[in-house]
């Protein structure tokens, strides 16, 4: 198994940065604009853009779980 890579293609440190702990009660950075930006990046990489309300809810929840650790690998 290869070492995790950072955006600049160097091996990542052993510790994890995400999920953010403890999760903030109210994080002003987690906005609809953030979810739209993530959707834009996915679309730029060839994935279909979310169109239904359920697609947007699922994308928002997946991002929330990644950032704040509500599920997934721990």
N, C-alpha and C positions, 0 to 999 in steps of 0.2 A: 504494500500500500504506500502511495507516495505522500510526501509531506504536504500539508495544507499550504495554499499559496495566497499571498496578499495581492491587491490590485497591481502592484508594481512587479509582480512575478518573483518575489523573494519568499523563502520559507517563512510561514507565520510562526509567531510565538506559541509556546505550548498551551498557554491559558486562553480561555474563550472570552470574548468581549460581550457576546450575546448569549442568552437573554440578559437584558439589563435588570440587575437586582440591587435593591428591591425595586419592583416596578413603581414608577411615580403614580401618585393618585390622579394627577391631571397633567399630561404632557402636551404643552402647546405646540410641539413639533409634529405631533400626530394629527394631521389634517386631511381634508379631502384632497387638497393640492398634492400632498405626498403620495396618496393612492393614485391620483391621476398621473403623476410623474413616473411611478412604477409601471403603470399601464403603458405609458409612452415608451419606456425602455423595452418592455416585453414586445411591443408592436415593432419597434426598430429591429429587434432580433428575429422577426419573422413569425411571432405568435399572433393569433387573432386578437383584436382589441375586444375587451368586454363590451357587451351591448345590453344585456339584460340586467335588471336590478339585482337578481341573484348572483350573477357573475361579479358585480361590484361588491356585494356583501361578502362573498367568499374571498375575493382578493384582499379586501380590507381586513378580514379576520385572519387570513394566513399571514399577512404582514404584522398584524398585532401579535399573533402567537410567536412569530420569529423574534420580534423586538423584545417582548415582555415575558416570554417563556410559558405561555399557557398551553402546554402540550408539546408533543414531539420528543425528540431525543434529548435526554438530560445528562 
